[in-house]
Amino acid sequence: MNPLVSCAVAGSTLAALASAQALEPGYQASARDLPLRSGNVLVLDDLDAFVAFDGTRLVLDTPGGPRTLLSLAAPSFGAFTLRTDRDHVLFADGLSGELWLVDLVQGGGRVLATLAFPYDAILWRPGLALISAKTGGFASPDNELVALALDDGRSDLIARLPGSSGPLVRDGDGVLYATASLAFPAPPGSVDLLFFGDTQLVGALGPTHLGAADAQLVHRGLDAASDLAVDRDGDVFFIDWRNGTVGELSRHPRLSPRVSTLVRYAASGPSAAGLQFTSENLGPAAFEPYQPAADHALFVHESDFASGASRLRRIAPQRASLELRPANPVPAGPFALELRGAAAGGFAVIAFGLNPTQREQRLPLEGFEQPLFWDESFFRAIESILVPLDAQGHARVDLVNPGFGVNLPFGAQAAFLDPRDPILGTTAAIAITLR
């Protein structure tokens, strides 16, 4: 894993703990302070870098140091920065409406087009961006989705939707859009998530355009959604600025949709400003609580408009651990297994077997969103123990080694359940040698 994604110095970690008041159990977070006041941030995980806009400059920050890609003649705010291919980003000047295609390698760029009040954008198809913009101005009752050709800057109205500008995100074979009320502050429960399929969107290229009636309603009644991100199994993450949270809408074909809070921020100080999933080395694990480690992570750009502080937080699943006390190999006499970081107030099963293989099977289970990972050697466990988990998700099992006179290869693994959500998880298997 590259340093940008995984590393957090001690000072940044303390700042992260201070700014995030609560993180959903089963996840871990690390953060790094950004070296400049940043209006928006784009992580380039394959380059171990990020692009940030500080009000006048678009800067590429790499392990070799920062490099200015673009300088504006007057202070502005960045509406969005979108990667269009490996060597280019599309940057939107929120004041002038200029859409710049910027070269990541050589620096510099050119204005592709001008679009009034751009808000958000995605790479819809190769060579074609889809932009959410209030092109009629603040007095307009509608927001627009506009296709922009990245070669010559031609634009095409794709959808006209009532309300203020809303964010959009790629979602499977289509696009997800969050509505926004014209009223400020927006009434509670006024945000809907709408889905447009690719076939619909392609059909709107040319003289026709779509409206809200053409969309599929995915979810109704969020309080706010200023930015969106979707993980690879379709869960939707959104910034709820009204309640100071990063929320999650869990979607599973055989389970009821569920809205929960991933991160809760304090009433003052840094808050979430942008969301982005990375997609390198996805592996078998899902972006769900208590899953095994993976490079698939959610980046949250956090900013404090009062102080100008800006940081980048990486959120990833955190697996529970099973630890042997006091040491391995185990002599004759008492020893213990400690389960840490599991579901608070739930219960666990600790299984015992011979010769852990360290090869895990991914097991989808009916009624649960997250898969279970289980060592092959424990499908035929020789013994198991049911234990309750305390308020910190910890449990201890005291055992006795009777002594065998020879080294006996042994092993253990734990599975646990939080019956209230429901959420489940496992630890990695550990090898134990009994003497």
C-alpha positions in Angstrom: 0.0 0.0 0.0 1.4 3.4 -0.9 2.4 6.0 1.7 -0.4 8.4 0.8 -3.0 5.8 1.4 -1.6 4.2 4.5 0.6 6.6 6.4 -0.5 9.0 9.2 2.1 10.8 11.3 1.5 11.1 15.0 0.3 14.7 14.8 -2.1 14.0 12.0 -3.5 11.0 13.9 -4.2 13.1 17.0 -5.8 15.7 14.8 -7.9 12.9 13.2 -9.1 11.7 16.6 -10.0 15.2 17.6 -12.0 15.9 14.4 -14.0 12.7 14.0 -16.2 12.4 17.0 -17.4 8.9 16.2 -16.5 6.3 13.6 -18.8 3.3 13.1 -17.4 0.2 14.9 -15.6 -2.2 12.6 -13.7 0.5 10.7 -10.4 2.3 11.2 -9.3 5.7 10.1 -6.0 7.5 9.6 -5.5 11.1 8.4 -2.9 13.5 7.1 -3.0 17.2 7.2 -2.8 18.8 3.7 -0.1 21.4 3.2 -2.4 24.1 1.7 -5.9 25.4 2.2 -7.8 23.1 -0.1 -11.2 23.8 -1.6 -11.4 20.3 -3.2 -9.0 17.3 -3.3 -8.7 14.5 -5.8 -6.7 11.4 -4.7 -4.5 9.8 -7.4 -3.8 6.5 -5.7 -1.9 5.0 -8.6 0.5 7.9 -8.6 0.8 8.2 -4.8 -0.4 11.8 -5.2 -3.3 14.1 -4.9 -4.5 17.3 -6.7 -5.8 20.2 -4.6 -7.0 23.7 -5.3 -6.0 26.4 -2.8 -8.1 29.3 -4.2 -5.7 30.4 -6.9 -3.6 27.4 -7.8 -4.3 23.8 -8.8 -1.4 21.8 -7.2 -0.2 18.3 -7.7 1.4 17.0 -4.5 3.6 14.0 -4.9 6.3 12.3 -2.7 8.8 14.5 -4.6 7.0 17.7 -3.5 4.2 19.9 -4.7 4.0 21.2 -8.3 1.7 23.9 -9.6 -0.4 22.7 -12.5 -2.6 25.8 -13.1 -2.7 29.3 -11.7 -5.8 31.5 -12.0 -5.7 35.2 -12.5 -8.0 35.9 -9.6 -9.1 34.1 -6.4 -12.0 31.6 -6.9 -13.3 28.4 -5.6 -13.0 25.0 -7.2 -16.3 23.4 -7.9 -14.7 20.0 -8.7 -11.6 18.3 -10.0 -12.3 15.1 -12.1 -9.7 12.7 -13.5 -10.5 12.1 -17.1 -7.6 9.8 -18.0 -4.2 8.9 -16.5 -2.6 12.2 -17.6 -5.4 14.8 -17.3 -8.0 16.2 -14.9 -11.0 18.4 -15.6 -11.0 21.4 -13.2 -14.1 23.7 -12.8 -13.7 27.3 -11.7 -16.8 27.8 -9.7 -17.0 31.6 -10.2 -16.2 32.0 -13.9 -17.6 28.6 -14.9 -14.5 27.9 -16.9 -13.9 24.2 -17.4 -10.1 23.5 -17.7 -8.6 20.4 -19.1 -5.3 20.2 -17.1 -2.2 18.2 -18.0 -0.9 16.2 -15.0 2.5 15.5 -16.6 3.4 18.8 -18.3 1.2 21.2 -16.3 -0.9 23.9 -17.8 -4.2 23.5 -19.5 -6.9 24.9 -21.8 -10.4 26.0 -21.3 -12.7 23.5 -22.9 -16.0 25.3 -22.2 -17.7 27.7 -19.9 -20.7 26.5 -17.9 -22.5 28.7 -15.4 -22.4 27.5 -11.8 -20.8 24.0 -12.2 -21.2 21.8 -9.1 -20.1 18.2 -9.6 -19.1 15.9 -12.4 -18.3 12.3 -13.3 -16.5 10.6 -16.1 -19.6 9.1 -17.8 -18.1 7.5 -20.9 -14.6 7.6 -22.4 -14.1 11.1 -23.6 -17.4 12.3 -22.1 -18.0 13.9 -18.7 -21.4 14.4 -17.2 -21.7 17.7 -15.2 -24.2 18.9 -12.7 -24.6 22.7 -13.1 -27.1 25.4 -12.3 -26.8 26.9 -15.8 -29.9 29.1 -15.4 -28.4 30.8 -12.4 -29.5 30.8 -8.8 -33.0 32.1 -9.6 -33.6 29.2 -11.9 -36.0 26.5 -10.6 -34.0 23.7 -12.2 -30.6 22.2 -12.2 -29.1 20.5 -15.3 -27.0 17.5 -16.2 -24.8 18.4 -19.2 -22.6 16.1 -21.2 -19.3 17.6 -22.1 -17.0 16.2 -24.9 -13.5 16.2 -23.6 -11.9 16.7 -27.0 -13.6 19.8 -28.3 -15.7 21.0 -25.4 -19.1 20.5 -27.1 -21.9 20.3 -24.5 -25.3 18.7 -24.6 -28.2 19.0 -22.2 -29.1 15.5 -20.9 -31.5 16.2 -18.0 -33.3 19.0 -16.4 -34.2 18.4 -12.7 -36.1 20.6 -10.3 -34.2 22.2 -7.4 -30.7 23.4 -6.6 -27.5 21.7 -7.8 -27.1 18.1 -6.6 -24.1 15.7 -6.7 -23.9 12.7 -9.0 -21.9 9.4 -9.0 -21.4 6.5 -11.3 -23.6 3.5 -10.1 -23.3 0.2 -12.0 -24.9 0.7 -15.4 -26.1 4.2 -14.8 -25.8 7.4 -12.7 -27.1 8.2 -9.3 -28.2 11.8 -8.6 -29.1 13.4 -5.2 -31.8 16.2 -5.4 -31.4 19.4 -3.5 -34.2 21.7 -2.3 -34.4 25.3 -3.5 -35.1 26.4 0.1 -32.3 27.2 2.5 -31.9 25.6 4.9 -33.3 22.6 3.2 -36.3 21.0 4.9 -35.5 17.7 6.7 -36.1 14.7 4.5 -36.2 16.7 1.3 -33.4 14.8 -0.6 -34.2 12.0 -3.0 -31.7 9.7 -4.7 -32.6 9.2 -8.4 -31.1 6.7 -10.9 -30.8 7.1 -14.6 -29.7 4.1 -16.6 -27.0 4.4 -19.3 -29.6 3.6 -22.0 -31.8 6.5 -20.9 -28.8 8.9 -20.8 -27.5 7.9 -24.2 -31.0 8.3 -25.6 -31.0 11.9 -24.3 -28.0 12.8 -26.4 -29.1 15.2 -29.1 -32.3 17.4 -29.1 -34.2 15.6 -26.3 -33.5 15.6 -22.5 -34.7 13.7 -19.4 -36.7 14.9 -16.4 -37.3 13.7 -12.9 -40.3 11.6 -14.0 -37.8 9.5 -16.1 -35.7 8.6 -13.1 -36.0 5.5 -10.9 -36.5 6.5 -7.2 -33.7 4.8 -5.2 -34.4 6.3 -1.8 -36.5 9.1 -0.4 -36.1 11.4 2.6 -32.4 12.1 3.3 -31.8 15.3 5.1 -28.9 16.4 2.9 -26.4 15.0 0.4 -23.7 17.4 -0.8 -21.5 14.7 -2.2 -21.9 11.0 -3.1 -19.7 7.9 -3.4 -20.7 4.3 -4.2 -18.7 1.2 -3.2 -18.4 -1.8 -5.4 -21.4 -3.7 -4.0 -23.7 -0.7 -4.4 -23.8 1.0 -1.0 -24.2 4.8 -1.2 -22.2 7.1 1.0 -23.2 10.7 1.3 -22.2 13.9 3.1 -25.1 15.1 5.3 -24.0 18.6 6.1 -27.2 19.3 8.0 -26.4 16.7 10.7 -22.6 16.8 10.4 -22.2 13.2 9.3 -21.0 10.9 6.5 -24.0 8.6 6.1 -24.4 5.3 4.3 -27.4 3.8 2.5 -26.8 0.0 2.5 -28.3 -1.7 -0.5 -28.6 -5.5 -0.9 -30.8 -7.3 -3.3 -32.3 -9.5 -0.6 -32.2 -7.1 2.4 -34.2 -3.9 3.2 -32.3 -0.7 2.6 -30.7 0.7 5.8 -29.4 4.2 6.5 -26.6 4.5 9.1 -23.9 6.9 10.1 -20.3 6.1 9.2 -18.7 9.2 10.7 -20.2 11.8 13.0 -18.5 15.2 13.3 -18.6 17.8 16.1 -20.7 20.9 15.7 -17.6 23.0 15.2 -14.2 22.4 13.6 -13.4 20.3 10.4 -16.3 18.7 8.6 -16.6 16.5 5.5 -16.3 18.3 2.2 -15.8 15.5 -0.3 -15.9 11.7 -0.8 -13.9 9.4 -3.0 -13.4 5.7 -3.2 -10.1 4.2 -4.4 -10.3 1.1 -6.6 -6.8 -0.5 -6.8 -6.3 -4.1 -5.6 -9.8 -4.6 -4.5 -9.4 -8.2 -3.4 -12.2 -10.4 -2.0 -13.2 -8.2 1.0 -16.1 -5.8 0.9 -16.2 -2.3 2.3 -18.1 -3.4 5.3 -17.3 -3.5 9.1 -14.9 -6.1 10.5 -13.7 -7.2 7.0 -10.1 -8.3 6.3 -7.7 -5.6 5.3 -7.8 -4.4 1.7 -6.7 -1.4 -0.4 -10.3 -0.5 -1.1 -10.9 2.6 1.0 -13.0 5.7 1.3 -11.2 9.0 1.3 -13.0 11.9 3.1 -11.7 15.4 2.4 -12.2 17.4 5.6 -12.0 21.1 5.9 -12.5 23.9 8.4 -13.7 27.0 6.7 -13.0 29.1 9.8 -9.4 28.2 10.2 -8.6 27.0 6.7 -7.4 23.6 8.0 -7.7 20.8 5.5 -7.0 17.1 5.8 -7.5 13.9 4.0 -8.9 10.9 6.0 -8.7 7.3 4.9 -11.4 5.0 6.2 -11.1 1.2 5.8 -12.5 -1.9 7.5 -10.8 -3.1 10.7 -10.8 -6.8 11.4 -11.0 -8.1 15.0 -8.0 -9.9 16.4 -7.5 -13.1 18.4 -4.4 -13.1 20.5 -2.6 -15.8 22.5 -1.5 -15.0 26.1 1.2 -15.1 27.2 3.3 -16.5 24.4 3.7 -19.3 21.8 4.7 -22.1 22.1 2.5 -22.8 25.1 4.1 -24.8 28.0 2.0 -27.1 30.3 -0.3 -25.0 32.5 -2.7 -22.1 32.1 -3.0 -19.9 29.0 -5.6 -17.6 27.5 -7.1 -16.4 24.2 -8.2 -12.8 24.0 -10.6 -11.6 21.3 -10.4 -7.8 20.7 -12.2 -5.4 18.4 -15.3 -7.4 17.8 -19.0 -6.4 18.0 -19.8 -4.7 21.3 -22.4 -6.6 23.3 -22.6 -9.4 20.8 -21.3 -13.0 21.1 -18.6 -15.0 19.5 -17.7 -18.6 18.8 -14.0 -19.6 19.1 -13.2 -22.7 17.1 -10.2 -25.0 17.7 -8.5 -27.2 15.2 -5.2 -28.7 14.0 -2.8 -27.1 11.6 -4.4 -23.8 10.4 -3.9 -23.5 6.6 -4.0 -19.7 6.5 -6.2 -20.2 3.4 -9.6 -18.5 3.9 -12.9 -19.1 2.1 -15.2 -16.2 1.3 -18.7 -17.3 2.4 -21.7 -15.2 1.5 -24.4 -15.8 4.1 -28.1 -15.3 3.7 -29.4 -12.3 5.7 -26.1 -10.6 6.0 -24.6 -7.9 3.7 -21.0 -8.7 4.5 -19.3 -12.1 3.6 -17.7 -14.3 6.2 -14.0 -15.3 5.9 -13.1 -18.6 7.4 -9.9 -20.7 7.5 -10.3 -24.0 5.6 -8.9 -26.0 8.5 -11.8 -25.0 10.8 -14.6 -26.3 8.7 -14.1 -29.4 10.8 -13.3 -27.9 14.1 -12.5 -30.3 17.0 -14.0 -28.0 19.6 -15.8 -24.7 19.9 -16.7 -22.3 22.7 -19.5 -19.7 22.8 -18.5 -16.5 24.6 -20.3 -13.2 25.3 -18.6 -9.9 24.2 -18.3 -7.0 26.5 -19.1 -3.3 25.9 -15.8 -2.9 24.1 -16.2 -6.0 21.9 -13.7 -8.0 24.0 -13.7 -11.5 25.4 -11.2 -13.7 27.2 -11.1 -17.5 27.4 -8.9 -19.1 30.0 -7.6 -22.5 29.1 -5.2 -25.1 30.4 -2.6 -27.1 28.5 -2.2 -30.5 30.1 1.2 -31.0 28.6 1.9 -33.5 25.8 5.6 -34.0 25.9 5.9 -33.2 22.2 5.0 -30.2 20.1 1.3 -30.4 19.1 0.3 -28.0 16.3 -3.0 -26.4 17.1 -5.0 -23.4 16.1 -8.0 -21.2 16.8 -10.3 -18.7 15.0 -13.2 -16.7 16.1 -16.5 -15.7 14.5 -18.8 -13.2 16.1 -22.2 -11.6 15.6 -23.9 -8.3 16.5 -27.5 -9.4 16.4 -28.9 -5.9 16.5 -27.8 -4.8 13.0 -27.1 -7.7 12.1 -23.4 -7.6 11.4 -20.9 -10.5 11.6 -17.2 -10.9 11.3 -14.2 -13.2 12.0 -10.6 -13.0 13.1 -7.7 -14.4 11.2 -6.8 -17.9 12.3 -3.8 -18.1 14.7 -1.4 -21.0 15.0 -0.7 -22.4 18.6 1.9 -25.0 19.5 1.1 -26.9 22.7 4.1 -28.6 24.4 
